């Protein structure tokens, strides 16, 4: 995985441009409404989905597997940004608690054990009443079922990327014990679920 993304960022640099995704804008609005001030972004890439949080007076911390992507983020980002170099599977990278965590189009690239760990690791780093929002590709995507099937609803394509496709039942199964309270459908370059969770005071 490290090699794939390092080569992708070296070759294509700012491959998705600089405009934040639709899911990011929706998340920003939600975080502003709920007075989130401290945001962790696992899989921050080169920061295209990070600046909008900083522009709204939130402190942003990132995790990124590609050193090239981190260098690009530091070059383009208008504010000082802490980014930990490593895989999200190695979380936590600090002992801080965040009142907002945003994980965009990443969880579906992991296997089941890694997905379960990421959800729990993120949940563990939430403050009481903190929110975590994930986006995940759905089975409505045209690429569902393409490539080589490696396990149920998981396919290898695009020269080595393994992608898991979610439905609402799988979301409830994987996020159900982590404060899941809303699932929204958002269409971008792929159809995504926007998955919202809240850490209530009784949960830890």
RODO-2510 file (C-alpha; in nm, 4 decimals, decimal comma):
residues 204
     n   res          X          Y          Z
     1     x     0,0000     0,0000     0,0000
     2     x     0,2805     0,2439     0,0888
     3     x     0,4589     0,1872    -0,2401
     4     x     0,1382     0,2221    -0,4442
     5     x     0,0460     0,5620    -0,2968
     6     x     0,4028     0,6910    -0,2934
     7     x     0,4353     0,6155    -0,6658
     8     x     0,0894     0,7630    -0,7362
     9     x     0,1723     1,0947    -0,5666
    10     x     0,5179     1,1089    -0,7245
    11     x     0,3699     1,0507    -1,0679
    12     x     0,0444     1,2488    -1,0471
    13     x     0,1210     1,4997    -0,7701
    14     x    -0,1993     1,6967    -0,6930
    15     x    -0,4089     1,4419    -0,8808
    16     x    -0,7479     1,5527    -0,7441
    17     x    -0,6936     1,9276    -0,7694
    18     x    -0,7415     2,1629    -0,4766
    19     x    -1,1185     2,1960    -0,4403
    20     x    -1,2527     2,0068    -0,1379
    21     x    -1,4901     1,7189    -0,2065
    22     x    -1,8653     1,7522    -0,1593
    23     x    -1,8445     1,5227     0,1458
    24     x    -1,5770     1,7474     0,2948
    25     x    -1,7938     2,0578     0,2555
    26     x    -2,0876     1,8792     0,4216
    27     x    -1,8581     1,7664     0,7048
    28     x    -1,7168     2,1169     0,7479
    29     x    -2,0704     2,2580     0,7790
    30     x    -2,1568     1,9925     1,0364
    31     x    -1,8373     2,0539     1,2362
    32     x    -1,8948     2,4327     1,2352
    33     x    -2,2542     2,3828     1,3493
    34     x    -2,1350     2,1610     1,6339
    35     x    -1,8443     2,3896     1,7310
    36     x    -1,5687     2,1387     1,6514
    37     x    -1,2253     2,2979     1,6978
    38     x    -0,9735     2,0133     1,6733
    39     x    -0,9790     1,7841     1,3691
    40     x    -0,7836     1,4674     1,2907
    41     x    -0,7722     1,3584     0,9252
    42     x    -0,6397     1,0036     0,8742
    43     x    -0,5242     0,9745     0,5126
    44     x    -0,4850     1,3491     0,4617
    45     x    -0,3043     1,3147     0,1275
    46     x    -0,1725     1,6491     0,0034
    47     x    -0,4314     1,8397     0,2065
    48     x    -0,7024     1,9284    -0,0439
    49     x    -0,9710     1,8273     0,2082
    50     x    -0,7924     1,9914     0,5013
    51     x    -0,7687     2,3614     0,4200
    52     x    -1,1440     2,4192     0,4497
    53     x    -1,1360     2,3129     0,8160
    54     x    -0,8416     2,5387     0,8898
    55     x    -1,0179     2,8265     0,7102
    56     x    -1,3003     2,7791     0,9609
    57     x    -1,0715     2,8160     1,2628
    58     x    -1,0183     2,4466     1,3304
    59     x    -0,6781     2,3021     1,4163
    60     x    -0,5948     2,0201     1,1759
    61     x    -0,3716     1,7164     1,2356
    62     x    -0,3161     1,4588     0,9623
    63     x    -0,1870     1,1059     0,9081
    64     x    -0,0456     1,0127     0,5686
    65     x     0,1325     0,7075     0,4307
    66     x     0,3078     0,8895     0,1427
    67     x     0,6075     1,1130     0,2163
    68     x     0,5594     1,2832    -0,1219
    69     x     0,1987     1,3710    -0,0323
    70     x     0,3135     1,5164     0,3008
    71     x     0,5720     1,7322     0,1234
    72     x     0,3014     1,8581    -0,1157
    73     x     0,0691     1,9361     0,1771
    74     x     0,3382     2,1323     0,3579
    75     x     0,4089     2,3239     0,0375
    76     x     0,0482     2,4196    -0,0354
    77     x    -0,1104     2,4447     0,3076
    78     x    -0,1496     2,8051     0,4194
    79     x    -0,1272     2,7272     0,7906
    80     x     0,1123     2,5201     0,9985
    81     x     0,0022     2,1594     0,9819
    82     x     0,1081     1,8583     1,1868
    83     x     0,1142     1,5428     0,9738
    84     x     0,2311     1,2068     1,1052
    85     x     0,4060     0,9913     0,8450
    86     x     0,2746     0,6358     0,8526
    87     x    -0,0187     0,4072     0,7850
    88     x    -0,3510     0,4553     0,9618
    89     x    -0,3167     0,0895     1,0600
    90     x    -0,0428     0,2057     1,2996
    91     x    -0,2663     0,4483     1,4911
    92     x    -0,2515     0,6108     1,7361
    93     x     0,0351     0,8487     1,6550
    94     x    -0,0306     1,0742     1,9541
    95     x    -0,2286     1,0618     2,2780
    96     x    -0,4436     1,3629     2,1960
    97     x    -0,8222     1,3575     2,1883
    98     x    -1,0043     1,5287     1,9015
    99     x    -1,3590     1,6626     1,8915
   100     x    -1,3786     1,5883     1,5190
   101     x    -1,2298     1,3140     1,2994
   102     x    -1,2819     1,3064     0,9224
   103     x    -1,1725     1,0050     0,7193
   104     x    -1,2356     1,0496     0,3473
   105     x    -1,2428     0,7606     0,0969
   106     x    -0,9921     0,5533     0,2916
   107     x    -1,1664     0,2879     0,4985
   108     x    -1,2808     0,0918     0,1922
   109     x    -0,9126     0,0411     0,0960
   110     x    -0,8513    -0,1709     0,4067
   111     x    -0,9256    -0,5345     0,4883
   112     x    -1,1825    -0,6230     0,7538
   113     x    -0,9441    -0,6413     1,0510
   114     x    -0,7854    -0,3100     0,9492
   115     x    -1,1274    -0,1462     0,9093
   116     x    -1,2389    -0,2622     1,2541
   117     x    -0,9126    -0,1362     1,4072
   118     x    -0,9354     0,2026     1,2314
   119     x    -1,2906     0,2601     1,3527
   120     x    -1,1943     0,1694     1,7090
   121     x    -0,8715     0,3721     1,6995
   122     x    -1,0575     0,6799     1,5780
   123     x    -1,3333     0,6311     1,8339
   124     x    -1,0717     0,6014     2,1095
   125     x    -0,9274     0,9410     2,0107
   126     x    -1,2592     1,1249     2,0277
   127     x    -1,3431     1,3571     2,3132
   128     x    -1,6728     1,3061     2,4958
   129     x    -1,9467     1,4245     2,2588
   130     x    -1,6924     1,4268     1,9737
   131     x    -1,7889     1,3313     1,6181
   132     x    -1,6217     1,1122     1,3584
   133     x    -1,7317     1,1106     0,9965
   134     x    -1,6198     0,8562     0,7372
   135     x    -1,6913     0,8346     0,3658
   136     x    -1,7041     0,4904     0,2065
   137     x    -1,7761     0,3689    -0,1460
   138     x    -2,1097     0,1938    -0,1993
   139     x    -2,2190    -0,1080    -0,3999
   140     x    -2,3902     0,1330    -0,6408
   141     x    -2,0470     0,2193    -0,7869
   142     x    -1,9908     0,1061    -1,1465
   143     x    -1,6685    -0,0621    -1,0350
   144     x    -1,8492    -0,2949    -0,7926
   145     x    -1,7835    -0,6522    -0,9012
   146     x    -1,5003    -0,5609    -1,1391
   147     x    -1,1440    -0,6835    -1,1083
   148     x    -1,0482    -0,9886    -0,9034
   149     x    -1,2645    -1,0856    -0,6071
   150     x    -1,0391    -1,1274    -0,3023
   151     x    -1,3157    -1,1705    -0,0422
   152     x    -1,6850    -1,0920    -0,0026
   153     x    -1,7583    -0,7500    -0,1604
   154     x    -1,3839    -0,6791    -0,1926
   155     x    -1,2131    -0,6605    -0,5314
   156     x    -0,8609    -0,5929    -0,6574
   157     x    -0,8420    -0,3421    -0,9447
   158     x    -0,6508    -0,0400    -1,0763
   159     x    -0,3170    -0,2210    -1,0703
   160     x    -0,3245    -0,3450    -0,7130
   161     x    -0,5829    -0,1440    -0,5171
   162     x    -0,8120    -0,3647    -0,3100
   163     x    -1,1489    -0,1989    -0,2565
   164     x    -1,4332    -0,3019    -0,0254
   165     x    -1,7855    -0,1943    -0,1224
   166     x    -2,0282    -0,1045     0,1562
   167     x    -2,4019    -0,1376     0,1961
   168     x    -2,6056    -0,0091     0,4903
   169     x    -2,6004    -0,3461     0,6661
   170     x    -2,2213    -0,3617     0,6613
   171     x    -2,2026    -0,0047     0,7932
   172     x    -2,4309    -0,0959     1,0832
   173     x    -2,2241    -0,4076     1,1493
   174     x    -1,8880    -0,2242     1,1524
   175     x    -1,9889     0,1126     1,3017
   176     x    -2,2866     0,0087     1,5143
   177     x    -2,0924    -0,0020     1,8413
   178     x    -1,9147     0,3273     1,7739
   179     x    -2,1957     0,5773     1,8131
   180     x    -2,3409     0,5469     1,4605
   181     x    -2,6360     0,7836     1,4259
   182     x    -2,6732     0,8770     1,0577
   183     x    -2,5914     0,7451     0,7089
   184     x    -2,6244     0,9838     0,4129
   185     x    -2,5761     0,9074     0,0435
   186     x    -2,3471     1,1508    -0,1399
   187     x    -2,2621     1,1303    -0,5103
   188     x    -1,9164     1,2502    -0,6117
   189     x    -1,6837     1,0794    -0,8599
   190     x    -1,8201     0,7656    -0,6925
   191     x    -2,1374     0,7080    -0,4918
   192     x    -2,0404     0,7342    -0,1247
   193     x    -2,1972     0,6885     0,2146
   194     x    -2,1297     0,9679     0,4625
   195     x    -2,1188     0,7855     0,7958
   196     x    -2,1667     0,9905     1,1129
   197     x    -2,0808     0,8712     1,4643
   198     x    -2,0863     1,0450     1,8019
   199     x    -1,9046     0,9484     2,1209
   200     x    -2,1574     0,9886     2,3977
   201     x    -2,0478     1,0330     2,7569
   202     x    -2,1278     0,6740     2,8537
   203     x    -1,9139     0,5272     2,5732
   204     x    -1,5399     0,4667     2,5785
***
